[in-house]
Amino acid sequence: MHEITTEHWFAQIPRRPQELLRLSLDLFQREVEEQTAYSDYSFVLFSAAKAYEGFLKHYFFTQGLISKKTYEGKRFRIGRALNPDIHPKGRDEYWLYDDVSKHCGTEVAIELWDTWLVCRNQVFHFFPLKDSRMTLEETQRRLEKVLSAIRVAILCSSS
């Protein structure tokens, strides 16, 4: 999977998120080679999930969807900004789902949201009634999903 880092669009990811993505790719490769038998490989995806958050904040800022103050601040929440199910009364200046849909299309907005939900929220949060352990194969699928979402966002902004 490391070959993805040589693709043209990967170079457009900001430095810190790139480093985090490479870390997840390195961890994944290490686990494949060592063939360990952990019951949960979500730790491999943590850095990629953090990279995705950093990428999205940078992306929204460079696309003019959020201000510098919002980008650098502590209040902005991507999970709220991308959630298509926010009640109309709760949609404020931080709700960006429609902006992304208008700018890149509904499919891209859905992919960015779904990736956030599956590859970030469901990885970081603990749900007592749901076993959220990840196999190495599931970790690979989710890592590929993060990379795909970043790729489509970059390709949209450069078209």
CNS distance restraints for C-alpha pairs under 8 A (distance, minus, plus):
assign (resid   1 and name CA) (resid  25 and name CA) 7.10 0.50 0.50
assign (resid   2 and name CA) (resid   6 and name CA) 7.99 0.50 0.50
assign (resid   2 and name CA) (resid  22 and name CA) 7.84 0.50 0.50
assign (resid   2 and name CA) (resid  25 and name CA) 6.36 0.50 0.50
assign (resid   2 and name CA) (resid  26 and name CA) 7.94 0.50 0.50
assign (resid   3 and name CA) (resid   7 and name CA) 7.42 0.50 0.50
assign (resid   4 and name CA) (resid  10 and name CA) 7.26 0.50 0.50
assign (resid   5 and name CA) (resid  10 and name CA) 5.68 0.50 0.50
assign (resid   5 and name CA) (resid  11 and name CA) 7.59 0.50 0.50
assign (resid   5 and name CA) (resid  22 and name CA) 7.84 0.50 0.50
assign (resid   6 and name CA) (resid  10 and name CA) 6.88 0.50 0.50
assign (resid   6 and name CA) (resid  11 and name CA) 7.74 0.50 0.50
assign (resid   7 and name CA) (resid  11 and name CA) 7.29 0.50 0.50
assign (resid   8 and name CA) (resid  12 and name CA) 7.48 0.50 0.50
assign (resid   9 and name CA) (resid  13 and name CA) 7.41 0.50 0.50
assign (resid   9 and name CA) (resid 151 and name CA) 6.49 0.50 0.50
assign (resid   9 and name CA) (resid 154 and name CA) 6.68 0.50 0.50
assign (resid   9 and name CA) (resid 155 and name CA) 7.35 0.50 0.50
assign (resid  10 and name CA) (resid  18 and name CA) 7.75 0.50 0.50
assign (resid  10 and name CA) (resid 151 and name CA) 7.43 0.50 0.50
assign (resid  12 and name CA) (resid 154 and name CA) 7.44 0.50 0.50
assign (resid  13 and name CA) (resid  17 and name CA) 6.70 0.50 0.50
assign (resid  13 and name CA) (resid  18 and name CA) 5.95 0.50 0.50
assign (resid  13 and name CA) (resid  55 and name CA) 6.80 0.50 0.50
assign (resid  14 and name CA) (resid  18 and name CA) 6.15 0.50 0.50
assign (resid  14 and name CA) (resid  55 and name CA) 6.93 0.50 0.50
assign (resid  14 and name CA) (resid  58 and name CA) 7.76 0.50 0.50
assign (resid  15 and name CA) (resid  19 and name CA) 6.25 0.50 0.50
assign (resid  16 and name CA) (resid  20 and name CA) 6.36 0.50 0.50
assign (resid  16 and name CA) (resid  51 and name CA) 7.40 0.50 0.50
assign (resid  16 and name CA) (resid  54 and name CA) 7.95 0.50 0.50
assign (resid  17 and name CA) (resid  21 and name CA) 6.12 0.50 0.50
assign (resid  17 and name CA) (resid  48 and name CA) 7.83 0.50 0.50
assign (resid  17 and name CA) (resid  50 and name CA) 7.48 0.50 0.50
assign (resid  17 and name CA) (resid  51 and name CA) 4.15 0.50 0.50
assign (resid  17 and name CA) (resid  52 and name CA) 7.01 0.50 0.50
assign (resid  17 and name CA) (resid  54 and name CA) 5.98 0.50 0.50
assign (resid  17 and name CA) (resid  55 and name CA) 6.11 0.50 0.50
assign (resid  18 and name CA) (resid  22 and name CA) 6.17 0.50 0.50
assign (resid  18 and name CA) (resid  51 and name CA) 7.04 0.50 0.50
assign (resid  19 and name CA) (resid  23 and name CA) 6.20 0.50 0.50
assign (resid  20 and name CA) (resid  24 and name CA) 6.43 0.50 0.50
assign (resid  20 and name CA) (resid  47 and name CA) 5.08 0.50 0.50
assign (resid  20 and name CA) (resid  48 and name CA) 5.86 0.50 0.50
assign (resid  20 and name CA) (resid  50 and name CA) 7.25 0.50 0.50
assign (resid  20 and name CA) (resid  51 and name CA) 5.49 0.50 0.50
assign (resid  21 and name CA) (resid  25 and name CA) 6.23 0.50 0.50
assign (resid  21 and name CA) (resid  47 and name CA) 6.35 0.50 0.50
assign (resid  21 and name CA) (resid  48 and name CA) 4.86 0.50 0.50
assign (resid  21 and name CA) (resid  51 and name CA) 6.11 0.50 0.50
assign (resid  22 and name CA) (resid  26 and name CA) 5.99 0.50 0.50
assign (resid  23 and name CA) (resid  27 and name CA) 6.12 0.50 0.50
assign (resid  23 and name CA) (resid  47 and name CA) 6.66 0.50 0.50
assign (resid  23 and name CA) (resid  48 and name CA) 7.78 0.50 0.50
assign (resid  24 and name CA) (resid  28 and name CA) 6.04 0.50 0.50
assign (resid  24 and name CA) (resid  44 and name CA) 5.38 0.50 0.50
assign (resid  24 and name CA) (resid  45 and name CA) 5.90 0.50 0.50
assign (resid  24 and name CA) (resid  46 and name CA) 7.38 0.50 0.50
assign (resid  24 and name CA) (resid  47 and name CA) 5.64 0.50 0.50
assign (resid  24 and name CA) (resid  48 and name CA) 5.70 0.50 0.50
assign (resid  24 and name CA) (resid 143 and name CA) 7.92 0.50 0.50
assign (resid  25 and name CA) (resid  29 and name CA) 6.17 0.50 0.50
assign (resid  25 and name CA) (resid  44 and name CA) 7.92 0.50 0.50
assign (resid  26 and name CA) (resid  30 and name CA) 6.09 0.50 0.50
assign (resid  27 and name CA) (resid  31 and name CA) 6.19 0.50 0.50
assign (resid  27 and name CA) (resid  44 and name CA) 5.70 0.50 0.50
assign (resid  28 and name CA) (resid  32 and name CA) 6.23 0.50 0.50
assign (resid  28 and name CA) (resid  44 and name CA) 5.99 0.50 0.50
assign (resid  28 and name CA) (resid 136 and name CA) 7.91 0.50 0.50
assign (resid  28 and name CA) (resid 140 and name CA) 7.47 0.50 0.50
assign (resid  29 and name CA) (resid  33 and name CA) 6.17 0.50 0.50
assign (resid  30 and name CA) (resid  34 and name CA) 5.99 0.50 0.50
assign (resid  31 and name CA) (resid  35 and name CA) 5.70 0.50 0.50
assign (resid  31 and name CA) (resid  36 and name CA) 6.23 0.50 0.50
assign (resid  31 and name CA) (resid 136 and name CA) 7.94 0.50 0.50
assign (resid  32 and name CA) (resid  36 and name CA) 7.80 0.50 0.50
assign (resid  32 and name CA) (resid 136 and name CA) 7.89 0.50 0.50
assign (resid  39 and name CA) (resid 133 and name CA) 6.85 0.50 0.50
assign (resid  39 and name CA) (resid 134 and name CA) 7.47 0.50 0.50
assign (resid  39 and name CA) (resid 135 and name CA) 7.09 0.50 0.50
assign (resid  40 and name CA) (resid 133 and name CA) 4.80 0.50 0.50
assign (resid  40 and name CA) (resid 134 and name CA) 4.90 0.50 0.50
assign (resid  40 and name CA) (resid 135 and name CA) 5.95 0.50 0.50
assign (resid  40 and name CA) (resid 136 and name CA) 7.81 0.50 0.50
assign (resid  41 and name CA) (resid  45 and name CA) 7.56 0.50 0.50
assign (resid  41 and name CA) (resid 133 and name CA) 7.22 0.50 0.50
assign (resid  41 and name CA) (resid 134 and name CA) 5.34 0.50 0.50
assign (resid  41 and name CA) (resid 135 and name CA) 5.85 0.50 0.50
assign (resid  41 and name CA) (resid 136 and name CA) 5.79 0.50 0.50
assign (resid  41 and name CA) (resid 139 and name CA) 6.48 0.50 0.50
assign (resid  42 and name CA) (resid  46 and name CA) 6.54 0.50 0.50
assign (resid  42 and name CA) (resid 123 and name CA) 6.46 0.50 0.50
assign (resid  42 and name CA) (resid 133 and name CA) 6.94 0.50 0.50
assign (resid  42 and name CA) (resid 134 and name CA) 5.65 0.50 0.50
assign (resid  42 and name CA) (resid 135 and name CA) 7.98 0.50 0.50
assign (resid  42 and name CA) (resid 139 and name CA) 6.50 0.50 0.50
assign (resid  43 and name CA) (resid  47 and name CA) 7.88 0.50 0.50
assign (resid  44 and name CA) (resid  48 and name CA) 7.91 0.50 0.50
assign (resid  44 and name CA) (resid 139 and name CA) 7.14 0.50 0.50
assign (resid  45 and name CA) (resid  49 and name CA) 6.14 0.50 0.50
assign (resid  45 and name CA) (resid 119 and name CA) 7.69 0.50 0.50
assign (resid  45 and name CA) (resid 123 and name CA) 7.84 0.50 0.50
assign (resid  45 and name CA) (resid 139 and name CA) 6.48 0.50 0.50
assign (resid  45 and name CA) (resid 142 and name CA) 7.57 0.50 0.50
assign (resid  45 and name CA) (resid 143 and name CA) 6.35 0.50 0.50
assign (resid  46 and name CA) (resid  50 and name CA) 6.29 0.50 0.50
assign (resid  46 and name CA) (resid 120 and name CA) 7.79 0.50 0.50
assign (resid  46 and name CA) (resid 123 and name CA) 7.48 0.50 0.50
assign (resid  46 and name CA) (resid 124 and name CA) 7.57 0.50 0.50
assign (resid  47 and name CA) (resid  51 and name CA) 6.05 0.50 0.50
assign (resid  48 and name CA) (resid  52 and name CA) 6.05 0.50 0.50
assign (resid  48 and name CA) (resid 143 and name CA) 6.88 0.50 0.50
assign (resid  48 and name CA) (resid 146 and name CA) 7.11 0.50 0.50
assign (resid  49 and name CA) (resid  53 and name CA) 6.41 0.50 0.50
assign (resid  49 and name CA) (resid 119 and name CA) 6.25 0.50 0.50
assign (resid  49 and name CA) (resid 120 and name CA) 5.10 0.50 0.50
assign (resid  49 and name CA) (resid 146 and name CA) 7.44 0.50 0.50
assign (resid  50 and name CA) (resid  54 and name CA) 6.33 0.50 0.50
assign (resid  50 and name CA) (resid 120 and name CA) 7.75 0.50 0.50
assign (resid  51 and name CA) (resid  55 and name CA) 5.93 0.50 0.50
assign (resid  52 and name CA) (resid  56 and name CA) 6.05 0.50 0.50
assign (resid  52 and name CA) (resid 116 and name CA) 7.95 0.50 0.50
assign (resid  52 and name CA) (resid 146 and name CA) 6.72 0.50 0.50
assign (resid  52 and name CA) (resid 150 and name CA) 7.33 0.50 0.50
assign (resid  53 and name CA) (resid  57 and name CA) 6.27 0.50 0.50
assign (resid  53 and name CA) (resid  78 and name CA) 7.38 0.50 0.50
assign (resid  54 and name CA) (resid  58 and name CA) 6.23 0.50 0.50
assign (resid  55 and name CA) (resid  59 and name CA) 5.91 0.50 0.50
assign (resid  55 and name CA) (resid 150 and name CA) 7.50 0.50 0.50
assign (resid  56 and name CA) (resid  60 and name CA) 5.99 0.50 0.50
assign (resid  56 and name CA) (resid  78 and name CA) 7.77 0.50 0.50
assign (resid  57 and name CA) (resid  61 and name CA) 6.20 0.50 0.50
assign (resid  57 and name CA) (resid  71 and name CA) 6.19 0.50 0.50
assign (resid  57 and name CA) (resid  78 and name CA) 7.64 0.50 0.50
assign (resid  58 and name CA) (resid  62 and name CA) 6.08 0.50 0.50
assign (resid  58 and name CA) (resid  71 and name CA) 7.20 0.50 0.50
assign (resid  59 and name CA) (resid  63 and name CA) 6.00 0.50 0.50
assign (resid  59 and name CA) (resid 153 and name CA) 7.94 0.50 0.50
assign (resid  60 and name CA) (resid  64 and name CA) 6.30 0.50 0.50
assign (resid  60 and name CA) (resid  65 and name CA) 5.03 0.50 0.50
assign (resid  60 and name CA) (resid  66 and name CA) 5.79 0.50 0.50
assign (resid  61 and name CA) (resid  65 and name CA) 5.76 0.50 0.50
assign (resid  61 and name CA) (resid  66 and name CA) 4.94 0.50 0.50
assign (resid  61 and name CA) (resid  67 and name CA) 6.19 0.50 0.50
assign (resid  61 and name CA) (resid  68 and name CA) 6.71 0.50 0.50
assign (resid  61 and name CA) (resid  71 and name CA) 6.23 0.50 0.50
assign (resid  63 and name CA) (resid 157 and name CA) 7.48 0.50 0.50
assign (resid  65 and name CA) (resid  96 and name CA) 7.27 0.50 0.50
assign (resid  65 and name CA) (resid  99 and name CA) 7.50 0.50 0.50
assign (resid  66 and name CA) (resid  70 and name CA) 6.01 0.50 0.50
assign (resid  66 and name CA) (resid  71 and name CA) 6.48 0.50 0.50
assign (resid  66 and name CA) (resid  94 and name CA) 7.54 0.50 0.50
assign (resid  67 and name CA) (resid  71 and name CA) 6.10 0.50 0.50
assign (resid  68 and name CA) (resid  72 and name CA) 6.05 0.50 0.50
assign (resid  69 and name CA) (resid  73 and name CA) 5.77 0.50 0.50
assign (resid  70 and name CA) (resid  74 and name CA) 7.65 0.50 0.50
assign (resid  70 and name CA) (resid  75 and name CA) 7.34 0.50 0.50
assign (resid  70 and name CA) (resid  76 and name CA) 6.27 0.50 0.50
assign (resid  71 and name CA) (resid  76 and name CA) 7.41 0.50 0.50
assign (resid  76 and name CA) (resid  81 and name CA) 7.90 0.50 0.50
assign (resid  76 and name CA) (resid  94 and name CA) 7.02 0.50 0.50
assign (resid  77 and name CA) (resid  81 and name CA) 6.18 0.50 0.50
assign (resid  78 and name CA) (resid  82 and name CA) 5.94 0.50 0.50
assign (resid  79 and name CA) (resid  83 and name CA) 5.99 0.50 0.50
assign (resid  79 and name CA) (resid 113 and name CA) 7.75 0.50 0.50
assign (resid  79 and name CA) (resid 116 and name CA) 7.04 0.50 0.50
assign (resid  79 and name CA) (resid 117 and name CA) 7.66 0.50 0.50
assign (resid  80 and name CA) (resid  86 and name CA) 7.46 0.50 0.50
assign (resid  80 and name CA) (resid  94 and name CA) 7.86 0.50 0.50
assign (resid  80 and name CA) (resid  95 and name CA) 6.63 0.50 0.50
assign (resid  81 and name CA) (resid  94 and name CA) 5.61 0.50 0.50
assign (resid  81 and name CA) (resid  95 and name CA) 4.10 0.50 0.50
assign (resid  81 and name CA) (resid  96 and name CA) 5.00 0.50 0.50
assign (resid  81 and name CA) (resid  97 and name CA) 6.31 0.50 0.50
assign (resid  82 and name CA) (resid  95 and name CA) 6.61 0.50 0.50
assign (resid  82 and name CA) (resid  96 and name CA) 5.78 0.50 0.50
assign (resid  82 and name CA) (resid  97 and name CA) 4.69 0.50 0.50
assign (resid  82 and name CA) (resid 109 and name CA) 7.53 0.50 0.50
assign (resid  82 and name CA) (resid 112 and name CA) 7.53 0.50 0.50
assign (resid  82 and name CA) (resid 113 and name CA) 5.54 0.50 0.50
assign (resid  83 and name CA) (resid  95 and name CA) 7.81 0.50 0.50
assign (resid  83 and name CA) (resid  97 and name CA) 6.48 0.50 0.50
assign (resid  83 and name CA) (resid 113 and name CA) 6.41 0.50 0.50
assign (resid  84 and name CA) (resid  97 and name CA) 5.95 0.50 0.50
assign (resid  84 and name CA) (resid  98 and name CA) 7.95 0.50 0.50
assign (resid  84 and name CA) (resid 113 and name CA) 7.85 0.50 0.50
assign (resid  86 and name CA) (resid  90 and name CA) 6.18 0.50 0.50
assign (resid  86 and name CA) (resid  91 and name CA) 6.49 0.50 0.50
assign (resid  87 and name CA) (resid  91 and name CA) 6.69 0.50 0.50
assign (resid  91 and name CA) (resid  95 and name CA) 5.45 0.50 0.50
assign (resid  96 and name CA) (resid 100 and name CA) 6.17 0.50 0.50
assign (resid  97 and name CA) (resid 101 and name CA) 6.20 0.50 0.50
assign (resid  97 and name CA) (resid 109 and name CA) 6.31 0.50 0.50
assign (resid  98 and name CA) (resid 102 and name CA) 6.09 0.50 0.50
assign (resid  98 and name CA) (resid 109 and name CA) 7.95 0.50 0.50
assign (resid  99 and name CA) (resid 103 and name CA) 6.07 0.50 0.50
assign (resid 100 and name CA) (resid 104 and name CA) 5.71 0.50 0.50
assign (resid 100 and name CA) (resid 105 and name CA) 6.92 0.50 0.50
assign (resid 100 and name CA) (resid 106 and name CA) 7.62 0.50 0.50
assign (resid 100 and name CA) (resid 108 and name CA) 7.57 0.50 0.50
assign (resid 100 and name CA) (resid 109 and name CA) 5.60 0.50 0.50
assign (resid 101 and name CA) (resid 105 and name CA) 4.33 0.50 0.50
assign (resid 101 and name CA) (resid 106 and name CA) 4.45 0.50 0.50
assign (resid 101 and name CA) (resid 107 and name CA) 7.57 0.50 0.50
assign (resid 101 and name CA) (resid 108 and name CA) 6.94 0.50 0.50
assign (resid 101 and name CA) (resid 109 and name CA) 5.27 0.50 0.50
assign (resid 102 and name CA) (resid 106 and name CA) 7.36 0.50 0.50
assign (resid 104 and name CA) (resid 108 and name CA) 6.02 0.50 0.50
assign (resid 104 and name CA) (resid 109 and name CA) 7.20 0.50 0.50
assign (resid 104 and name CA) (resid 153 and name CA) 7.73 0.50 0.50
assign (resid 104 and name CA) (resid 156 and name CA) 5.72 0.50 0.50
assign (resid 104 and name CA) (resid 157 and name CA) 7.63 0.50 0.50
assign (resid 105 and name CA) (resid 109 and name CA) 6.53 0.50 0.50
assign (resid 106 and name CA) (resid 110 and name CA) 6.05 0.50 0.50
assign (resid 107 and name CA) (resid 111 and name CA) 6.11 0.50 0.50
assign (resid 108 and name CA) (resid 112 and name CA) 6.10 0.50 0.50
assign (resid 108 and name CA) (resid 149 and name CA) 7.83 0.50 0.50
assign (resid 108 and name CA) (resid 152 and name CA) 6.91 0.50 0.50
assign (resid 108 and name CA) (resid 153 and name CA) 7.13 0.50 0.50
assign (resid 109 and name CA) (resid 113 and name CA) 6.19 0.50 0.50
assign (resid 110 and name CA) (resid 114 and name CA) 5.91 0.50 0.50
assign (resid 111 and name CA) (resid 115 and name CA) 5.92 0.50 0.50
assign (resid 111 and name CA) (resid 149 and name CA) 6.28 0.50 0.50
assign (resid 112 and name CA) (resid 116 and name CA) 6.21 0.50 0.50
assign (resid 112 and name CA) (resid 149 and name CA) 5.78 0.50 0.50
assign (resid 112 and name CA) (resid 153 and name CA) 7.99 0.50 0.50
assign (resid 113 and name CA) (resid 117 and name CA) 6.17 0.50 0.50
assign (resid 114 and name CA) (resid 118 and name CA) 6.00 0.50 0.50
assign (resid 115 and name CA) (resid 119 and name CA) 5.33 0.50 0.50
assign (resid 115 and name CA) (resid 120 and name CA) 7.24 0.50 0.50
assign (resid 115 and name CA) (resid 145 and name CA) 6.49 0.50 0.50
assign (resid 115 and name CA) (resid 146 and name CA) 6.22 0.50 0.50
assign (resid 115 and name CA) (resid 149 and name CA) 6.82 0.50 0.50
assign (resid 116 and name CA) (resid 120 and name CA) 5.11 0.50 0.50
assign (resid 116 and name CA) (resid 121 and name CA) 6.41 0.50 0.50
assign (resid 117 and name CA) (resid 121 and name CA) 5.04 0.50 0.50
assign (resid 117 and name CA) (resid 122 and name CA) 6.18 0.50 0.50
assign (resid 118 and name CA) (resid 122 and name CA) 5.30 0.50 0.50
assign (resid 118 and name CA) (resid 123 and name CA) 7.12 0.50 0.50
assign (resid 118 and name CA) (resid 142 and name CA) 7.62 0.50 0.50
assign (resid 119 and name CA) (resid 123 and name CA) 5.98 0.50 0.50
assign (resid 119 and name CA) (resid 142 and name CA) 5.85 0.50 0.50
assign (resid 119 and name CA) (resid 143 and name CA) 7.66 0.50 0.50
assign (resid 119 and name CA) (resid 145 and name CA) 7.66 0.50 0.50
assign (resid 119 and name CA) (resid 146 and name CA) 6.88 0.50 0.50
assign (resid 120 and name CA) (resid 124 and name CA) 6.07 0.50 0.50
assign (resid 121 and name CA) (resid 125 and name CA) 5.87 0.50 0.50
assign (resid 122 and name CA) (resid 126 and name CA) 7.60 0.50 0.50
assign (resid 122 and name CA) (resid 132 and name CA) 7.31 0.50 0.50
assign (resid 123 and name CA) (resid 132 and name CA) 7.34 0.50 0.50
assign (resid 126 and name CA) (resid 132 and name CA) 7.60 0.50 0.50
assign (resid 127 and name CA) (resid 131 and name CA) 7.44 0.50 0.50
assign (resid 127 and name CA) (resid 132 and name CA) 7.57 0.50 0.50
assign (resid 134 and name CA) (resid 138 and name CA) 5.73 0.50 0.50
assign (resid 134 and name CA) (resid 139 and name CA) 6.07 0.50 0.50
assign (resid 135 and name CA) (resid 139 and name CA) 6.13 0.50 0.50
assign (resid 136 and name CA) (resid 140 and name CA) 6.22 0.50 0.50
assign (resid 137 and name CA) (resid 141 and name CA) 6.40 0.50 0.50
assign (resid 138 and name CA) (resid 142 and name CA) 6.24 0.50 0.50
assign (resid 139 and name CA) (resid 143 and name CA) 6.02 0.50 0.50
assign (resid 140 and name CA) (resid 144 and name CA) 6.10 0.50 0.50
assign (resid 141 and name CA) (resid 145 and name CA) 6.15 0.50 0.50
assign (resid 142 and name CA) (resid 146 and name CA) 6.26 0.50 0.50
assign (resid 143 and name CA) (resid 147 and name CA) 6.40 0.50 0.50
assign (resid 144 and name CA) (resid 148 and name CA) 6.02 0.50 0.50
assign (resid 145 and name CA) (resid 149 and name CA) 6.12 0.50 0.50
assign (resid 146 and name CA) (resid 150 and name CA) 6.31 0.50 0.50
assign (resid 147 and name CA) (resid 151 and name CA) 6.10 0.50 0.50
assign (resid 148 and name CA) (resid 152 and name CA) 6.22 0.50 0.50
assign (resid 149 and name CA) (resid 153 and name CA) 6.26 0.50 0.50
assign (resid 150 and name CA) (resid 154 and name CA) 6.20 0.50 0.50
assign (resid 151 and name CA) (resid 155 and name CA) 6.08 0.50 0.50
assign (resid 152 and name CA) (resid 156 and name CA) 5.97 0.50 0.50
assign (resid 153 and name CA) (resid 157 and name CA) 6.26 0.50 0.50
assign (resid 154 and name CA) (resid 158 and name CA) 6.23 0.50 0.50
assign (resid 155 and name CA) (resid 159 and name CA) 6.24 0.50 0.50
